[in-house]
Amino acid sequence: MKVVIIMGSKSDLEFSKKIAATLEEFGIDYVIRIASAHKTPEKVLEIIREYKNSIFITVAGRSNALSGFVDANTTNPVIACPPYSSKFSGLDVLSSLRMPSGVAPMVVLEPENAALAVAKIIATKDEKIRKKVEEYQKMKKEEILKADKELN
């Protein structure tokens, strides 16, 4: 299954590359596109139609209409991963959290975790990805145990 990362603008590219790097670790195919719900809504709809059997990760900050717009126009999973900033004390993420009824993108703030959420969705049907998720979780646990051991 392909993952489509839709960015609201090119300024979201570095943030999106962090998602892409983790998807690559899991061996998950992805594409990165740019389209704005505010400025180019028809382009967003074209992308949704082009990748109709995909999982979508939306990367848009400020007034995040992109995540809700994508979710309202697909039955596939949508994960909102807004690049938050300290400019508004992080409150710009609220536009990703409050959605109207019938619109339910999942919100995951950390890029690495957005990719992990995708991997877990795919793992429900793909044994190879499930094993990679298990290995990843084991590695994260071992990092904590190692850090504790080094501290003491």
C-alpha positions in Angstrom: 0.0 0.0 0.0 1.3 3.4 -0.9 1.4 6.3 1.5 0.8 9.8 0.2 2.3 12.7 2.1 0.5 15.8 1.1 2.2 19.1 2.2 0.3 22.4 2.3 3.4 24.1 0.9 7.1 23.6 0.0 8.1 25.0 3.4 6.9 21.7 4.9 9.4 19.7 3.0 12.1 19.2 5.7 9.4 18.1 8.2 8.0 15.7 5.7 11.4 14.2 4.9 11.5 13.1 8.6 8.3 11.1 8.0 9.6 9.8 4.7 12.9 8.6 6.4 10.9 6.5 8.9 8.6 5.1 6.2 11.8 4.0 4.4 13.0 2.2 7.5 9.8 0.2 7.4 10.1 -0.5 3.7 6.9 1.4 3.0 6.4 3.0 -0.4 5.5 6.7 -0.4 5.2 9.8 -2.5 5.3 13.4 -1.4 3.0 16.0 -3.1 2.1 19.7 -2.5 -1.4 21.0 -2.6 -3.3 23.5 -0.4 -6.9 23.1 0.8 -7.1 26.9 0.9 -5.3 27.8 -2.4 -5.6 24.7 -4.6 -8.5 22.6 -3.4 -9.1 21.0 -6.9 -5.4 19.8 -6.8 -6.0 18.2 -3.5 -9.0 16.4 -4.9 -7.0 15.3 -7.9 -4.3 13.8 -5.6 -7.0 11.9 -3.6 -8.5 10.5 -6.8 -5.0 9.6 -8.2 -4.1 7.7 -5.0 -7.5 6.3 -4.1 -6.1 3.2 -2.4 -3.6 4.9 -0.2 -3.0 6.1 3.3 -2.7 9.9 3.5 -0.4 11.9 5.8 -1.2 15.6 5.7 1.5 18.1 6.7 0.1 21.6 7.1 0.4 24.1 9.9 -1.3 27.3 10.9 -4.9 26.9 9.9 -4.8 23.2 9.0 -7.8 22.8 6.6 -5.8 20.2 4.6 -6.3 17.3 7.0 -10.0 17.8 7.4 -10.5 18.4 3.6 -8.6 15.2 2.7 -10.4 13.2 5.3 -13.8 14.4 4.2 -13.0 13.3 0.7 -11.7 9.8 1.2 -12.7 6.7 3.2 -9.0 5.8 3.7 -7.0 6.6 6.8 -5.7 10.2 7.1 -3.1 11.1 9.6 -2.6 14.8 10.3 1.0 15.6 11.2 1.1 19.3 11.5 4.5 21.0 11.9 3.9 22.9 15.1 5.8 26.0 15.9 6.7 28.0 19.0 5.4 31.1 17.2 1.9 30.7 18.7 3.1 28.8 21.7 2.2 25.6 19.8 -1.5 26.5 19.8 -1.6 26.3 16.0 -2.1 22.6 16.4 -5.6 23.2 17.7 -6.8 23.6 14.1 -5.8 19.9 13.6 -7.5 18.7 16.7 -10.9 20.3 16.3 -12.8 18.9 13.3 -16.5 19.0 12.4 -18.7 15.9 12.9 -18.0 13.2 10.2 -14.4 14.3 9.7 -11.9 12.3 11.7 -8.2 12.5 10.7 -6.0 11.1 13.3 -3.5 13.6 14.7 0.1 12.6 15.4 2.5 15.4 16.2 5.9 13.7 15.8 7.0 12.8 12.2 8.5 9.5 13.2 5.3 8.5 15.0 3.2 9.4 12.0 5.2 6.9 10.0 4.9 4.4 12.8 1.1 4.8 12.8 1.0 4.1 9.1 3.2 1.0 9.6 0.8 -0.3 12.3 -2.2 0.2 10.0 -0.5 -1.6 7.2 0.7 -4.3 9.6 -2.9 -5.4 10.2 -2.7 -7.0 6.7 1.0 -7.3 6.0 3.1 -9.8 8.0 6.4 -8.4 6.8 5.5 -4.9 8.0 4.2 -6.3 11.3 7.5 -7.9 12.0 9.3 -4.7 11.2 7.0 -2.8 13.7 7.8 -5.5 16.4 11.6 -5.0 15.7 11.2 -1.3 15.9 9.4 -1.4 19.2 12.0 -3.8 20.6 14.8 -1.5 19.5 13.1 1.5 21.2 12.8 -0.5 24.4 16.4 -1.6 24.2 17.4 2.1 23.9 15.8 2.9 27.2 17.3 -0.1 29.0 20.7 0.7 27.6 20.4 4.4 28.7 19.4 3.3 32.2 22.3 0.8 32.4 24.8 3.5 31.3 23.4 5.9 33.9 23.8 3.5 36.7 
